[in-house]
Amino acid sequence: MQNRITVVEALRKINAELRLLPTERVSLSAALGQVLREEIIAREAIPPFDNSGMDGFAVRMEDLTKIPASLRLDGDIPAGKNPVGEVKPGSCIRIMTGAKVPPGTEAVVPVEWTTEIKPDLVNINRCPKRGAYIRRAGQDVTEGASVVNRGTQITPPVVGMIATAGYQEIKVGRIPRVAVIVTGDELHLEANVPLPPAKIRDANGPGLAAQVLDVGGLVTGPLVARDNPDSLIQALETSQGADVLLISGGVSVGTHDLVKDVLVQLGFRRCFWRVRQRPGGPMLFGTLGSQLVFGLPGNPVSAAVCFLQYVRPALLTLMGAAEVRPPFLRAMLEFPVRKAAGLHHFVRGKAVRQAGGQLVVQTTGPQASNLYSSLQHANCLIHLPEDCVDPSGGQEVKITCLPWSTID
């Protein structure tokens, strides 16, 4: 464990190097996945006027003291038409869903509760409650209220809410540009041909690029660097425009692990190397000029988990997100787990919620860092801290939900 730092120390050192990316204005149609740099204030009440929640008839309650009630049909109000008159005694007005209710309306009777007995006469067969099926102005949001907070990452519902508030352009944090570089002579990149002897297919390039896109980043690559300095230097030079360099493989202690030495030749400033964790112990972090550099292990689970724990929160911080890490949830461990002291373990788990609301979690099976399927089948990570030893079934543990998963 000598010279290795804790998970908490690694996060602290990374956070010390993070700076907000510039603010830019973008059209709302192009803002999905970015992070707001302004508060969105409602320019009008939402909805802006009392409107009908059903296709039906606007009525006065005093005309419905006896059911069925026959009312004179006195006009029609489609959505988008401003009513020109009020509901008069003994009459009703046909109204469509979303249409502005006319003055005097005390309820809307759904069309299913009525019978049109003549072109100008309607029978009301069921009496609504006062105010029924009228959506009041400002029921959702009052004029001048905060609709979306600064620091919110923009999802499809957020786009809809901002549009409803009357915005076409918004201020956001610039999207981080991330260069994904995978290393290794063993990588075989042709998908539709059999594997040559001693070669493997590249999971890290596509997998890490997908994680960058999932968090809202812009990907360069993935680029491939073979196990020689010239190839790695060429990939790094190609990535000079990136805000973040994400390198997988070549950061351990093998004779062909060249990433650290090549980076140093180019002016790399190391903040740390090696963390007391599993998977992903030989993780590297530092800066190369203005670029943040994450050197992730080559085993695909190690690379993916390190991204989740360190790179994803860093990218969200660069964009200005208010929430960068998933909340810890408490769950009961269903079966015992073998785990020695001294390392923080990120265990791939499958959590379910029991009928009483209790979360129960178990591992997805063997936890070797090359077993990518163990991450595919997980919906959470089980966090077992350094001082935890062989947790037993029934013990309470902390978990975090994976960003692409849900816990049923």
Secondary structure as GFF3:
##gff-version 3
##sequence-region A 1 408
A	DSSP	alpha_helix	7	15	.	.	.	ID=ss1
A	DSSP	beta_strand	23	27	.	.	.	ID=ss2
A	DSSP	three_ten_helix	28	30	.	.	.	ID=ss3
A	DSSP	beta_strand	40	41	.	.	.	ID=ss4
A	DSSP	beta_strand	51	52	.	.	.	ID=ss5
A	DSSP	beta_strand	56	59	.	.	.	ID=ss6
A	DSSP	three_ten_helix	61	64	.	.	.	ID=ss7
A	DSSP	beta_strand	69	77	.	.	.	ID=ss8
A	DSSP	beta_strand	91	95	.	.	.	ID=ss9
A	DSSP	beta_strand	107	110	.	.	.	ID=ss10
A	DSSP	three_ten_helix	111	113	.	.	.	ID=ss11
A	DSSP	beta_strand	114	118	.	.	.	ID=ss12
A	DSSP	beta_strand	121	124	.	.	.	ID=ss13
A	DSSP	beta_strand	134	135	.	.	.	ID=ss14
A	DSSP	beta_strand	146	148	.	.	.	ID=ss15
A	DSSP	alpha_helix	156	164	.	.	.	ID=ss16
A	DSSP	beta_strand	169	173	.	.	.	ID=ss17
A	DSSP	beta_strand	177	183	.	.	.	ID=ss18
A	DSSP	beta_strand	187	188	.	.	.	ID=ss19
A	DSSP	beta_strand	200	201	.	.	.	ID=ss20
A	DSSP	alpha_helix	204	215	.	.	.	ID=ss21
A	DSSP	beta_strand	218	225	.	.	.	ID=ss22
A	DSSP	alpha_helix	229	238	.	.	.	ID=ss23
A	DSSP	beta_strand	244	248	.	.	.	ID=ss24
A	DSSP	alpha_helix	259	265	.	.	.	ID=ss25
A	DSSP	beta_strand	269	273	.	.	.	ID=ss26
A	DSSP	beta_strand	277	278	.	.	.	ID=ss27
A	DSSP	beta_strand	284	288	.	.	.	ID=ss28
A	DSSP	beta_strand	291	296	.	.	.	ID=ss29
A	DSSP	alpha_helix	300	306	.	.	.	ID=ss30
A	DSSP	pi_helix	307	311	.	.	.	ID=ss31
A	DSSP	alpha_helix	312	319	.	.	.	ID=ss32
A	DSSP	beta_strand	329	333	.	.	.	ID=ss33
A	DSSP	beta_strand	344	353	.	.	.	ID=ss34
A	DSSP	beta_strand	359	363	.	.	.	ID=ss35
A	DSSP	alpha_helix	373	376	.	.	.	ID=ss36
A	DSSP	beta_strand	380	384	.	.	.	ID=ss37
A	DSSP	beta_strand	396	401	.	.	.	ID=ss38
###
